Amino acid sequence: MSAVDNTPGSGGKSTGNKPPLSKERQQQARRRVLRTILLTGGVMGAALSGYLPLAYGQKKRLRPPGALDEKDFLASCIKCGQCVQVCPVQAIKLADLVDGFGVGTPYIDAREQACDFSCDAVQCILACPTGSLTYHKPEFLPVRHGAALAAKPILLAKETDAEPTLNLKERIGVARLTRPESCLAIQGKGFKGQVQGPDFEGRMRYMSVDRWKPIKIADHPYDVAECDLCARECPIKGAISIETVFAPDGSQRKSPVVHEPCVGCGVCEMICPVEPTAIEIVPREVWRS
């Protein structure tokens, strides 16, 4: 028994140590702590599950040819996947959960598989049932300054045909030399081998092989004294060239130069032999002269 202090002013309070908690009370306390931890984790998980799609949703996706501006595209696309099914090189994918409101919508990862217009007629536009991908944007939808093409792009694979152009009026992005320091052309180097290695699944049609049948890029190795792959394989006439430029130190270098006909297809990004790629497509970018 604990001692009781009976001195004046003590009020007869116990002065001894408290008895230890029983085993049952210890277990209850541990359960309360564990429950608090689990509830806290659940709340944080729920918060992140809502936050991450919004965060990832801010990332610009490269949409298929003929796509409306992003807000209108997301509002009109019914996520049917028809564009995915008709693409001859399987360039179009459907976005996953981290895309938030954009989940299920079509996009292109140009580094993995670009749109090389192997279909000629841009079949994804023909397959779209809602006009999210369209040849002719309705008059009530404005065209962003710099998004419109000055002329219909000429497809090199059709250059000798009666109708060599693609029926596109707006670009889906613009190629930019984002890592000039890694560009082989600027370094004055060539390239020999398979772009992105022997296991790369990316495909493209080569006029010298078969105009109508895309083949694996890994099956078409290169051996060039000075790298010009981005300009060499660009499917749009006049969209990119290798030109002599002046470096900051005054020396002359060869460098890829992107021109107004660029539609943002992504072939230059896919075919660039360095990793990470020196040139890439900026989605929804407009032309700035």
Rosetta blueprint (number, residue, H / E / L):
1 M L
2 S L
3 A L
4 V E
5 D L
6 N L
7 T L
8 P L
9 G L
10 S L
11 G L
12 G L
13 K L
14 S E
15 T L
16 G L
17 N L
18 K L
19 P L
20 P L
21 L L
22 S L
23 K H
24 E H
25 R H
26 Q H
27 Q H
28 Q H
29 A H
30 R H
31 R H
32 R H
33 V H
34 L H
35 R H
36 T H
37 I H
38 L H
39 L H
40 T H
41 G H
42 G H
43 V H
44 M H
45 G H
46 A H
47 A H
48 L H
49 S H
50 G H
51 Y H
52 L H
53 P H
54 L H
55 A H
56 Y H
57 G H
58 Q L
59 K L
60 K L
61 R L
62 L E
63 R L
64 P L
65 P L
66 G L
67 A E
68 L L
69 D L
70 E H
71 K H
72 D H
73 F H
74 L H
75 A H
76 S H
77 C L
78 I L
79 K L
80 C L
81 G L
82 Q H
83 C H
84 V H
85 Q H
86 V H
87 C L
88 P L
89 V L
90 Q L
91 A L
92 I E
93 K E
94 L E
95 A L
96 D L
97 L H
98 V H
99 D H
100 G H
101 F H
102 G H
103 V L
104 G L
105 T L
106 P E
107 Y E
108 I E
109 D L
110 A L
111 R L
112 E L
113 Q L
114 A L
115 C L
116 D L
117 F L
118 S L
119 C L
120 D L
121 A L
122 V L
123 Q H
124 C H
125 I H
126 L H
127 A H
128 C L
129 P L
130 T L
131 G L
132 S L
133 L E
134 T L
135 Y L
136 H L
137 K L
138 P L
139 E L
140 F L
141 L L
142 P L
143 V L
144 R L
145 H L
146 G L
147 A L
148 A E
149 L L
150 A L
151 A L
152 K L
153 P L
154 I E
155 L E
156 L H
157 A H
158 K H
159 E L
160 T L
161 D L
162 A L
163 E L
164 P L
165 T E
166 L L
167 N L
168 L L
169 K L
170 E E
171 R L
172 I L
173 G E
174 V E
175 A E
176 R E
177 L L
178 T L
179 R L
180 P H
181 E H
182 S H
183 C L
184 L H
185 A H
186 I H
187 Q H
188 G L
189 K L
190 G L
191 F E
192 K E
193 G E
194 Q L
195 V L
196 Q L
197 G L
198 P L
199 D L
200 F L
201 E L
202 G L
203 R E
204 M E
205 R L
206 Y L
207 M L
208 S L
209 V L
210 D L
211 R L
212 W L
213 K L
214 P L
215 I E
216 K E
217 I H
218 A H
219 D H
220 H L
221 P L
222 Y E
223 D E
224 V E
225 A L
226 E L
227 C L
228 D L
229 L H
230 C H
231 A H
232 R H
233 E H
234 C L
235 P L
236 I E
237 K L
238 G L
239 A L
240 I E
241 S E
242 I E
243 E E
244 T E
245 V E
246 F E
247 A L
248 P L
249 D L
250 G L
251 S L
252 Q E
253 R E
254 K E
255 S E
256 P E
257 V E
258 V E
259 H L
260 E L
261 P L
262 C L
263 V L
264 G L
265 C L
266 G L
267 V H
268 C H
269 E H
270 M H
271 I H
272 C L
273 P L
274 V L
275 E L
276 P L
277 T L
278 A L
279 I L
280 E E
281 I E
282 V E
283 P E
284 R L
285 E L
286 V L
287 W L
288 R L
289 S L
